[in-house]
Amino acid sequence: MRFCVLVLCLFFGIARAEEIRVAAASDLQFALPEIIAAFQAKNPGVRVSASYGSSGRFDTQIRQGAPFDLFFSADDSFTKKLEQDGFLEANSRKLYAIGRVVVWVANRLKLNVAQLGAKVLLDPSIAKIAIANPEHAPYGMAAISLLEFYGLQIVPKLVYAENIAQAAQIALAGADAGILALSVVKNPTMQNAGTYWLAPLNSHTRLNQQYAILKSRATPAVRAFYVFIQTLSTRKILNKYGFQIPATAISSSKP
Amino acid sequence: MIDALTRSFLLAFSSSLVLLLLGVPLAWWLVRYRGAWRRLLETFILLPLTLPPTVLGFYLLLALGRDGWFSKVIGISWAFRFEGLLIGSVLFCLPFALTAYREALRALDPDWLQAASVEGATTVQTWRYVILPIAAPGILSGTLLAFAHTLGEFGVVLMIGGNITGQTTVISTYIYDLTQSLQFSSVNTVALILFLTSFVILYAARTLEERARENSTPWRK
């Protein structure tokens, strides 16, 4: 009898996987699944489920009490404000990557974006340019600052998407070009449909992507995933998908 | 995908069940009641037809969120939960279901109800042997419409549920996620499932509606 109870306890202990819920900026759409798979392989019994969207959307949802454990923002402004307002675990705010911005143009336009750079957007054959909504998406804010940096007055051509992944989808399906994330345009579907030019880091507002644990959510499993993000293997994955990793970024970053 | 599909069907089933239990008595009352409040109440119930679903969802989020009125007054915070999705779906589908229920109940000949009461039938007996046999096809068709409508709803569930993976993602918001991660072939698969399901449900509802029309024309009896 006692043995049966023990077996049952063990069974449920193993069968009931602990779940970690992550709210992630949508430029992590392709990199994070691989990171999660690597983490779950090392931590059987923990399940990580990620939702993707604009950082501004998650900021609102977290303030409304959405049940997330970790928040991966696309910059550091949302995490700073959330920390100030007491929604994050103290001192858990940390840099995990630097987001890189690209100008992406559909192949069918036959424009040499690698050579022309941001000026390609002035080309009359480009009628619509997809960007993320600068109201609440860091990549949208970066896109606007990029246009200002190069003095490109093309605001009427802009089409706004909820987040950077949706901007890519719009660029792919309907628009001619987009100011997008490197981590999104490296996706094979995007690679096949267009070419891109990598904007230098100083040409747009910096995307110091931070993540943090939400208030009173620091269970051992959440902590484990939090630490896993800082490991070399995770950084390699992030780098492979088009993120600049902090070690190389910090030296060149403004304070 | 299975997760989102299961949640969608569970949501559609629960919301049509709630509508059936709540909506039929409400429709009955609306058909009978002649007071001044009726038109006002009917207008409120019909509002979701014209308001954008995002508006309904936004106010539900305010009401059911952490600092919402409900959480302050009765300690209920149902935003980002299945319960929140259910409330949103019920409110959003109420005009569709209620209109169908009302038509079904209005088609009842008052003489039959009077006959039943003259014969000494109890309320339960009147419903069991007079009202339901005649109104059932209309009621069922309204419920089916609400079911299909819940399956396809997007704005309300996105706002109130927040499209949280594994928690409040339903089939429509899952398709939204899939398009954003550029998984267009999966989009096609899920959309096909949704298309076929909706087709079958709507076809069944139309069939029932025709039967309801036959029921309401006494000379065919």
Interface residues (C-beta under 8 A of the other chain):
Chain A: E19 R21 S26 Q29 F30 S49 A50 S51 Y52 G53 Q61 R63 Q64 G65 A66 P67 F68 N163 A165 Q166 A168 Q169 L172 N187 T189 M190
Chain B: L61 G65 R66 D67 S77 A79 F80 G162 N163 I164 T165 G166 Q167 T169 D177 T179 Q180 S181 L182 F184
